[in-house]
């Protein structure tokens, strides 16, 4: 073995030992990430804190993609870390706390952020912070009804979903009113779609017999601080009317498109086919005898 290969082998062994030492030293470190959720309007600044149970020289920051994978966005060092785009950091060495600063947040910054240590064997991450950015002045509320074919039998239970989107924390309570009782339904934790819009669902199930009686179902979202509310209403009658309107629009639209295609084909056909029939001459015709005759003489060319 040559001297150069021995040096390379020592370097590889040293790197392996260093990684194992880092893993052993950071494996037992606990990470407390806060806050769990942040609501902000566009243009504001977000701060996410991660407190470690032991000293570390740096920490990594990740953002979760829609497919569940983590994408590294920034690295905070113990002594100095340069800003990278809208990301920067603050470090409190005595408290073992690293903070990620996201300036001028926009809707596409919405998502779940994690802090983590450089652990090569055992992953070590914080519990995550969900950042929700909205630029809407009012939330949106709608009711989704399952599509059931006309010739099929209704299921025993009809599920109705009330979708609340683009809201801030005061808009929290979602109530269902079926005329017989008022309930909160089953709320989920919410999710952020690919456009950065945060939405929560409220599920209400009603018997098919009640749905067939054209019961009016009302979903209302209230703002706890001001008492304002928005609502959406649906019933079997309105749902069927909406389907009929969609069918009418579909049939009329298809008919108009078919007529336009036929007209376009006829225009193209007439352009390609030559016109047959008598040739009509217009204007004052000059009699043959009045047309001056020109005589041509043969000219010989001698080489």
Secondary structure as UniProt FT lines:
FT   HELIX           3..27
FT   STRAND          31..34
FT   STRAND          37..41
FT   TURN            42..43
FT   STRAND          46..52
FT   STRAND          58..64
FT   TURN            66..67
FT   STRAND          70..77
FT   TURN            85..86
FT   STRAND          87..92
FT   TURN            93..96
FT   STRAND          97..102
FT   HELIX           107..109
FT   STRAND          111..116
FT   STRAND          129..134
FT   STRAND          140..145
FT   TURN            150..151
FT   STRAND          157..165
FT   TURN            169..170
FT   STRAND          171..177
FT   STRAND          182..183
FT   STRAND          186..187
FT   STRAND          191..192
FT   TURN            194..195
FT   STRAND          198..207
FT   HELIX           208..212
FT   TURN            213..214
FT   STRAND          217..223
FT   TURN            224..226
FT   STRAND          229..234
FT   HELIX           236..272
FT   HELIX           288..290
//
